[in-house]
Amino acid sequence: MTKSYSDAALGELETARLEEDELMIDVAPLEKGETFWSKDNQIQANAIENEAVFDAFITPFFSDVLHSCGVVFVNSERYHWLAQSTLVPKNTDLKPDGFATHPGMYRDKPAPNDRVKRPDGFRFGVAEEELFDCLILFESKLNITARAFGQVVRYLQNLCPKSSASAILFDRRSFWLIKSHKSVVVKVEKARWVNMGSKSLFQNFITRNISPWVAYLTNACSSLGVDVVEGDAFLGRGAHGRVFKVTGQGGEVFALKIVAKCSVGRLYQEEEALRNAQHTGLTIRPVGEPIETPNSAALLLSPVGKPLPRPTTREEVRNLFGLLWQLHANGLVHGDPRVPNVILTEEKAIWIDLVQVMKARPILKQIDAEILTRSILSLPGTVLLDVTLKRLIDDYGKIATQESLNRLAEAVGRSLVVLN
């Protein structure tokens, strides 16, 4: 609906709505409280006429506050990374100026060669799409305008359209703390950098709105004595957990899987399933036991691999079903053998995210075969399978032999070639 408006018009409309509903608030200075920066700093900021220079000037102030919250500031203004729609070209993606997130939750990019003097530790990068719920957007301007606010509104509409999101719009003299819910801005607090209490106002906004997953990752790393590989840590996200590349004190590289408190039991179940499968050499292996931290749990895994590309040929389909057969032939079932649950290591393809610890009964093998079939063909569970595929899956459930699974693999391969 808002795409028909320019950024300036959108900003004006949203400002009028928020002011009418008394949701745009000028925060009064406190009688006592620390300012974000000094009056001398303000004089320096006022003299800056280049936005990149201003960003370099203000970043150390951000870093000071963000460090106490366990997050870092990442400059992203040069990169298209926030998609407006899957139906439009990538070059129409939006370019927020920056964001705050955990050091392990962004993808780093090289510093530009633009002759701007920047402090040490200045970060450039883009957000991980599967971790959009773990960041707070930042948008920098020399002067805040209706157009600038409209830009931020549009960012928030696309960042987390089904949940809550946060952003900070700032210029040389002031900052706006912006909250949205399901794409709708619900509150804006405005203050000046030199106001008494502005530093705590800014810091409390970060603390209240940063994702709990930031604390989960920080606590897990601290408890296990590992560090994230900053700027290149995120490995993937599933229905129950998130996985990051970390290094041990001796330089060893591990995958760190984290789950929220509601999924702790599932993590223990996965650890048991992986231990039961260790003799096969077909799965990732747990390193130690799960550890529980406040509101979450974590498990180290090894080795760290790369995602398996989606199969496009009959041979690749046969290889995937062959990998499943090896698991079944060892008396094990996976429980969720989708393509994303296979990784490539230096040596071979292996399974991750095992969820079954029960004996490999025929019905469970049949379910595995159907899940892999649907994953390869990108068919959701609500879509009926081709009659031939359904019959071959049923046949495998009745007689779970390598030959019957091979017949299914050949049929799936033919279907994939037709779809492509």
Backbone torsions as a table, in degrees:
resi	resn	phi	psi	omega
1	MET	NA	-41.0	-175.0
2	THR	-81.4	-8.6	-176.9
3	LYS	-67.3	-19.6	178.8
4	SER	-76.1	-12.0	179.2
5	TYR	-96.3	147.8	169.5
6	SER	-71.1	165.3	177.4
7	ASP	-59.0	-40.4	-179.0
8	ALA	-64.8	-44.8	179.8
9	ALA	-65.0	-41.0	178.4
10	LEU	-62.3	-42.7	178.5
11	GLY	-62.0	-41.8	179.1
12	GLU	-65.5	-43.2	179.8
13	LEU	-63.1	-45.3	-179.3
14	GLU	-66.9	-37.9	177.4
15	THR	-62.3	-44.8	179.7
16	ALA	-61.9	-43.3	180.0
17	ARG	-63.8	-46.9	-177.2
18	LEU	-66.5	-39.1	178.6
19	GLU	-67.4	-39.8	179.0
20	GLU	-63.1	-37.4	-179.3
21	ASP	-89.8	7.9	-179.6
22	GLU	56.0	40.4	179.7
23	LEU	-107.4	0.7	174.2
24	MET	-110.7	110.8	-166.0
25	ILE	-118.3	128.9	169.9
26	ASP	-86.9	111.2	-176.5
27	VAL	-77.0	123.5	-178.5
28	ALA	-72.6	145.1	176.1
29	PRO	-62.3	149.7	175.6
30	LEU	-84.9	155.4	176.0
31	GLU	-66.9	-36.2	176.4
32	LYS	-130.6	139.5	-179.7
33	GLY	156.5	152.6	-176.2
34	GLU	-80.8	139.1	174.8
35	THR	-81.2	155.0	178.9
36	PHE	-62.8	-42.1	171.4
37	TRP	-148.2	170.9	-173.5
38	SER	-81.1	170.2	176.5
39	LYS	-64.8	-33.4	176.1
40	ASP	-65.5	-40.9	175.5
41	ASN	-61.2	-37.6	179.8
42	GLN	-64.1	-40.3	177.6
43	ILE	-61.8	-40.8	177.2
44	GLN	-62.6	-44.7	-179.4
45	ALA	-62.8	-41.8	-178.7
46	ASN	-59.1	-29.5	-175.8
47	ALA	-82.5	-9.8	-177.2
48	ILE	-79.5	133.1	-177.6
49	GLU	-118.4	3.7	-178.7
50	ASN	-123.8	128.7	-174.0
51	GLU	-64.4	-39.8	179.2
52	ALA	-63.9	-37.7	177.1
53	VAL	-67.0	-39.8	177.5
54	PHE	-63.0	-42.0	178.4
55	ASP	-60.8	-41.5	178.0
56	ALA	-64.5	-34.8	179.8
57	PHE	-69.3	-43.0	-171.9
58	ILE	-85.8	-21.7	-175.6
59	THR	-56.2	-42.9	177.6
60	PRO	-60.3	-32.6	177.0
61	PHE	-68.0	-42.1	175.9
62	PHE	-60.9	-47.1	-176.1
63	SER	-58.6	-37.3	179.7
64	ASP	-61.7	-44.7	-179.5
65	VAL	-74.2	-44.4	-175.0
66	LEU	-66.5	-33.2	180.0
67	HIS	-57.8	-39.5	180.0
68	SER	-69.3	-15.7	178.8
69	CYS	-100.2	0.9	178.1
70	GLY	79.4	19.3	-179.3
71	VAL	-129.5	169.9	179.4
72	VAL	-127.4	159.9	175.9
73	PHE	-97.3	131.2	-179.2
74	VAL	-121.4	125.3	177.3
75	ASN	-83.9	127.2	-176.0
76	SER	-131.1	15.6	-170.1
77	GLU	-65.6	-18.6	-176.8
78	ARG	-91.2	-0.7	-170.8
79	TYR	-124.9	134.7	171.9
80	HIS	-79.2	112.9	-178.3
81	TRP	-139.7	-11.6	-178.2
82	LEU	-105.5	102.0	-174.6
83	ALA	-69.8	140.5	173.9
84	GLN	-88.7	-28.0	-178.9
85	SER	-167.9	152.5	174.7
86	THR	-77.2	-7.8	-175.5
87	LEU	-95.2	-1.7	-177.6
88	VAL	-119.1	157.9	-177.9
89	PRO	-61.1	153.9	-179.8
90	LYS	-61.8	-27.5	-177.7
91	ASN	-72.1	-4.0	173.6
92	THR	-95.1	-0.5	177.4
93	ASP	-60.1	150.6	-177.8
94	LEU	-81.5	159.9	-176.4
95	LYS	-126.9	74.6	173.7
96	PRO	-57.1	147.9	-176.3
97	ASP	-66.5	-31.6	-179.2
98	GLY	-176.4	-177.4	179.6
99	PHE	-161.6	160.3	174.1
100	ALA	-109.6	134.5	178.6
101	THR	-161.7	179.3	176.5
102	HIS	-69.3	147.1	178.6
103	PRO	-56.1	-22.4	-179.8
104	GLY	-95.8	9.3	-172.7
105	MET	-118.4	24.8	174.6
106	TYR	-140.6	165.8	178.5
107	ARG	-109.4	118.0	-173.0
108	ASP	-75.1	155.3	178.4
109	LYS	-132.2	157.2	-179.5
110	PRO	-69.4	151.2	176.8
111	ALA	-69.7	141.2	179.7
112	PRO	-73.0	153.5	176.3
113	ASN	-95.9	73.3	-174.3
114	ASP	-116.5	8.9	175.5
115	ARG	66.1	16.7	175.0
116	VAL	-87.3	128.2	178.3
117	LYS	-76.3	123.7	-177.8
118	ARG	-125.5	152.6	178.7
119	PRO	-71.1	161.1	174.8
120	ASP	-61.1	147.6	178.1
121	GLY	83.1	7.9	178.3
122	PHE	-71.3	126.5	-173.5
123	ARG	-107.2	138.4	170.4
124	PHE	-119.8	139.0	179.4
125	GLY	178.0	-175.5	177.5
126	VAL	-128.0	157.6	179.0
127	ALA	-78.2	149.6	173.3
128	GLU	-79.3	125.1	-174.1
129	GLU	-56.4	-38.2	-178.8
130	GLU	-77.0	-1.5	178.8
131	LEU	-121.6	24.6	178.3
132	PHE	-59.5	-25.4	179.5
133	ASP	-77.0	-0.4	-176.7
134	CYS	-112.3	23.4	-178.8
135	LEU	-138.1	161.1	172.2
136	ILE	-120.3	124.8	-177.7
137	LEU	-73.4	148.6	172.9
138	PHE	-127.1	135.6	175.5
139	GLU	-130.9	124.4	-174.4
140	SER	-104.6	136.9	174.3
141	LYS	-142.0	153.2	171.0
142	LEU	-69.5	-34.9	176.3
143	ASN	-142.6	130.3	178.4
144	ILE	-71.9	131.0	179.3
145	THR	-130.9	173.2	175.4
146	ALA	-60.5	-38.2	178.9
147	ARG	-62.8	-41.8	179.5
148	ALA	-62.9	-43.7	178.6
149	PHE	-65.0	-39.7	177.4
150	GLY	-60.6	-38.6	176.2
151	GLN	-59.3	-46.4	-177.7
152	VAL	-66.1	-39.6	176.3
153	VAL	-57.5	-43.9	179.9
154	ARG	-65.9	-39.4	176.0
155	TYR	-57.5	-47.4	-176.5
156	LEU	-67.6	-29.1	176.8
157	GLN	-65.5	-27.7	-175.5
158	ASN	-104.2	-16.3	-175.7
159	LEU	-70.4	-59.6	179.8
160	CYS	-136.6	74.0	-172.2
161	PRO	-63.9	-16.5	-178.1
162	LYS	-109.0	5.8	-179.3
163	SER	-147.4	-160.9	-177.9
164	SER	-91.1	153.2	177.6
165	ALA	-149.7	164.2	-176.0
166	SER	-139.5	153.5	177.6
167	ALA	-152.0	156.0	174.3
168	ILE	-124.6	116.7	174.8
169	LEU	-100.4	129.0	-175.1
170	PHE	-143.5	154.7	171.2
171	ASP	-133.7	-161.3	-174.4
172	ARG	-68.9	-22.0	-173.0
173	ARG	-115.5	-22.8	-171.2
174	SER	-148.9	172.5	176.0
175	PHE	-143.5	148.6	177.4
176	TRP	-115.5	127.4	177.4
177	LEU	-100.0	115.1	-166.7
178	ILE	-118.6	129.0	177.2
179	LYS	-116.9	140.1	175.1
180	SER	-132.1	157.9	175.2
181	HIS	-140.9	122.3	-177.5
182	LYS	50.7	50.0	174.7
183	SER	76.8	-1.9	-177.8
184	VAL	-108.0	125.9	176.0
185	VAL	-67.8	126.6	-174.7
186	VAL	-112.7	-13.2	179.8
187	LYS	-165.8	141.0	173.7
188	VAL	-133.7	125.9	174.0
189	GLU	-112.2	130.9	-176.6
190	LYS	-117.4	140.7	178.4
191	ALA	-154.9	163.1	176.5
192	ARG	-99.1	149.6	-178.5
193	TRP	-59.3	-33.5	-175.5
194	VAL	-92.1	4.1	176.0
195	ASN	-66.3	142.2	171.8
196	MET	-62.8	130.2	-180.0
197	GLY	89.1	0.0	-176.9
198	SER	-66.8	-32.0	-178.9
199	LYS	-67.0	-44.9	179.3
200	SER	-68.7	-34.4	176.5
201	LEU	-60.0	-47.5	179.6
202	PHE	-63.1	-48.1	-176.9
203	GLN	-65.1	-41.6	-179.9
204	ASN	-65.2	-33.5	177.2
205	PHE	-63.7	-43.2	177.5
206	ILE	-62.1	-48.4	-176.7
207	THR	-61.0	-42.1	-178.1
208	ARG	-70.2	-29.5	-169.0
209	ASN	-110.1	-6.2	177.8
210	ILE	-75.2	144.3	-176.0
211	SER	-62.6	144.1	175.0
212	PRO	-62.4	-20.3	178.5
213	TRP	-63.6	-25.7	175.7
214	VAL	-62.2	-47.1	178.1
215	ALA	-66.7	-38.0	178.8
216	TYR	-57.9	-45.8	-178.2
217	LEU	-68.3	-43.3	179.1
218	THR	-61.1	-46.9	-178.6
219	ASN	-65.0	-39.8	-179.8
220	ALA	-64.5	-44.7	179.3
221	CYS	-62.0	-41.6	180.0
222	SER	-64.6	-43.9	-177.5
223	SER	-67.7	-34.3	-175.6
224	LEU	-95.7	-5.3	179.4
225	GLY	68.1	38.3	178.8
226	VAL	-123.9	165.1	178.4
227	ASP	-126.7	143.4	175.7
228	VAL	-70.8	153.3	173.6
229	VAL	-86.2	92.8	-170.7
230	GLU	-57.4	133.9	177.6
231	GLY	81.6	-4.7	-179.3
232	ASP	-153.3	38.3	-171.3
233	ALA	-98.8	-33.3	-169.6
234	PHE	-70.7	126.3	-179.4
235	LEU	-107.6	-28.1	-179.9
236	GLY	164.7	169.9	-178.2
237	ARG	-140.5	134.0	176.6
238	GLY	-117.6	-167.9	-178.4
239	ALA	-66.8	-26.6	-173.0
240	HIS	-119.5	-14.4	-175.4
241	GLY	-153.0	174.2	178.0
242	ARG	-131.3	144.3	-171.3
243	VAL	-124.2	135.5	-176.2
244	PHE	-132.7	147.3	175.0
245	LYS	-81.8	128.4	-179.5
246	VAL	-133.6	163.4	176.5
247	THR	-121.8	142.2	176.7
248	GLY	-84.9	177.7	-177.2
249	GLN	-64.9	-23.8	178.4
250	GLY	-96.2	9.1	179.6
251	GLY	90.7	-0.3	179.1
252	GLU	-65.1	145.9	179.8
253	VAL	-105.6	129.7	179.8
254	PHE	-129.6	163.1	166.1
255	ALA	-99.5	128.4	179.6
256	LEU	-106.6	114.5	178.6
257	LYS	-99.0	130.8	-178.7
258	ILE	-122.4	138.0	174.7
259	VAL	-129.8	153.9	174.6
260	ALA	-75.1	168.1	-174.0
261	LYS	-56.0	-36.3	-177.5
262	CYS	-66.8	-15.5	-177.6
263	SER	-113.8	14.7	-178.0
264	VAL	-60.4	-42.7	179.5
265	GLY	-60.0	-36.8	179.8
266	ARG	-67.7	-34.5	178.3
267	LEU	-65.9	-41.5	176.9
268	TYR	-63.9	-37.4	178.3
269	GLN	-64.3	-42.4	178.5
270	GLU	-63.9	-42.1	179.6
271	GLU	-61.1	-40.9	178.7
272	GLU	-65.7	-42.9	179.6
273	ALA	-62.0	-41.3	179.7
274	LEU	-66.5	-38.8	178.6
275	ARG	-66.0	-38.3	177.9
276	ASN	-63.7	-25.4	-175.9
277	ALA	-97.1	-0.6	-172.5
278	GLN	-60.9	-32.6	-177.5
279	HIS	-67.4	-16.5	-177.2
280	THR	-83.8	-25.0	-174.8
281	GLY	69.5	15.8	-175.4
282	LEU	-100.7	-3.1	-173.4
283	THR	-131.5	162.6	168.7
284	ILE	-63.5	157.7	-177.3
285	ARG	-120.9	144.0	175.8
286	PRO	-74.2	143.9	176.6
287	VAL	-111.1	103.7	-173.6
288	GLY	78.5	-162.6	-178.5
289	GLU	-112.4	162.6	176.3
290	PRO	-60.1	144.7	173.6
291	ILE	-117.3	144.1	179.3
292	GLU	-105.2	133.4	175.6
293	THR	-120.0	169.9	179.9
294	PRO	-53.8	118.9	175.0
295	ASN	70.2	11.9	-179.0
296	SER	-159.9	176.7	174.3
297	ALA	-147.5	161.1	-175.6
298	ALA	-147.1	155.6	179.7
299	LEU	-145.5	132.1	174.3
300	LEU	-85.3	139.9	-178.4
301	LEU	-131.7	155.6	178.6
302	SER	-151.8	147.6	0.3
303	PRO	-84.7	173.2	174.1
304	VAL	-93.1	126.7	-179.6
305	GLY	-122.2	-172.0	177.0
306	LYS	-111.3	150.6	178.7
307	PRO	-58.8	140.2	175.3
308	LEU	-73.1	127.0	176.5
309	PRO	-60.8	150.1	178.7
310	ARG	-61.7	137.6	-178.7
311	PRO	-67.1	141.7	178.7
312	THR	-128.1	-8.6	-178.0
313	THR	-124.9	163.8	178.2
314	ARG	-63.2	-38.6	-179.8
315	GLU	-62.1	-41.4	179.3
316	GLU	-66.1	-35.5	176.1
317	VAL	-65.9	-44.6	178.7
318	ARG	-59.6	-40.5	-179.9
319	ASN	-63.1	-39.1	179.4
320	LEU	-66.0	-45.3	178.5
321	PHE	-67.5	-31.4	175.4
322	GLY	-64.0	-38.2	177.6
323	LEU	-65.6	-38.4	177.3
324	LEU	-67.2	-40.6	179.9
325	TRP	-61.7	-40.1	179.1
326	GLN	-58.9	-37.9	177.8
327	LEU	-66.2	-47.8	-178.8
328	HIS	-64.6	-38.2	-179.2
329	ALA	-65.1	-21.4	177.1
330	ASN	-93.0	12.5	177.0
331	GLY	77.7	22.0	-177.9
332	LEU	-122.8	151.9	169.9
333	VAL	-122.1	158.7	-177.0
334	HIS	-89.6	-51.9	-177.4
335	GLY	101.3	-27.1	178.3
336	ASP	-156.1	60.3	-173.9
337	PRO	-81.2	61.6	175.3
338	ARG	-83.4	161.3	179.8
339	VAL	-55.2	-42.3	179.3
340	PRO	-63.4	-12.6	179.2
341	ASN	-95.7	23.8	170.4
342	VAL	-122.5	133.1	175.9
343	ILE	-122.6	158.0	177.4
344	LEU	-103.6	122.4	172.7
345	THR	-102.3	-178.4	179.4
346	GLU	-61.3	-29.0	-174.3
347	GLU	-93.9	-43.6	-171.3
348	LYS	-169.0	179.6	174.1
349	ALA	-86.0	137.7	178.5
350	ILE	-137.4	159.5	179.6
351	TRP	-86.1	147.2	169.8
352	ILE	-127.0	172.1	174.3
353	ASP	58.2	41.4	173.4
354	LEU	-63.8	140.1	-179.0
355	VAL	-125.8	-8.9	-177.1
356	GLN	-103.2	132.0	174.8
357	VAL	-118.5	7.5	-178.7
358	MET	-88.3	164.0	176.1
359	LYS	-60.4	143.1	-175.2
360	ALA	-76.0	78.4	177.5
361	ARG	-73.5	157.2	-178.2
362	PRO	-54.2	-40.7	-178.3
363	ILE	-65.0	-35.1	179.3
364	LEU	-71.4	-36.0	174.8
365	LYS	-64.4	-39.8	178.6
366	GLN	-62.5	-42.2	178.5
367	ILE	-63.2	-43.0	175.8
368	ASP	-55.5	-46.5	-177.2
369	ALA	-62.6	-39.3	179.4
370	GLU	-69.8	-40.2	179.7
371	ILE	-61.5	-44.5	179.7
372	LEU	-65.6	-40.5	177.8
373	THR	-58.2	-49.6	-178.9
374	ARG	-64.8	-37.3	-179.3
375	SER	-65.8	-44.5	179.8
376	ILE	-62.4	-39.9	-177.3
377	LEU	-91.2	1.7	-179.3
378	SER	55.7	45.0	179.4
379	LEU	-106.6	119.1	176.6
380	PRO	-68.7	163.1	-178.2
381	GLY	-64.4	-17.3	-179.4
382	THR	-81.7	-11.0	-178.5
383	VAL	-97.3	131.3	179.8
384	LEU	-68.6	140.5	176.5
385	LEU	-77.4	154.8	171.5
386	ASP	-54.6	143.2	-175.8
387	VAL	-57.1	-42.0	-179.5
388	THR	-63.9	-44.2	179.0
389	LEU	-63.4	-41.7	-180.0
390	LYS	-62.3	-41.4	179.8
391	ARG	-65.0	-41.7	-179.4
392	LEU	-67.2	-35.4	176.0
393	ILE	-66.2	-42.9	177.4
394	ASP	-62.6	-40.1	178.7
395	ASP	-60.8	-40.0	179.6
396	TYR	-66.1	-34.2	177.2
397	GLY	-66.5	-30.6	179.6
398	LYS	-81.2	-44.6	-179.7
399	ILE	-132.1	94.8	-174.6
400	ALA	-84.0	80.4	177.5
401	THR	-113.7	164.1	177.9
402	GLN	-63.1	-35.4	-179.5
403	GLU	-65.1	-43.3	-178.9
404	SER	-68.3	-33.4	177.5
405	LEU	-73.1	-34.0	176.6
406	ASN	-63.3	-39.0	178.4
407	ARG	-62.6	-40.7	176.9
408	LEU	-63.8	-43.1	-179.5
409	ALA	-59.8	-42.1	179.5
410	GLU	-63.5	-41.2	-179.8
411	ALA	-67.1	-40.8	177.8
412	VAL	-64.7	-40.7	178.4
413	GLY	-60.9	-42.3	177.8
414	ARG	-63.7	-42.3	179.6
415	SER	-63.4	-39.2	-179.5
416	LEU	-65.0	-42.2	179.3
417	VAL	-62.0	-40.4	178.3
418	VAL	-63.8	-43.0	-179.4
419	LEU	-64.5	-35.5	-178.5
420	ASN	-80.8	NA	NA
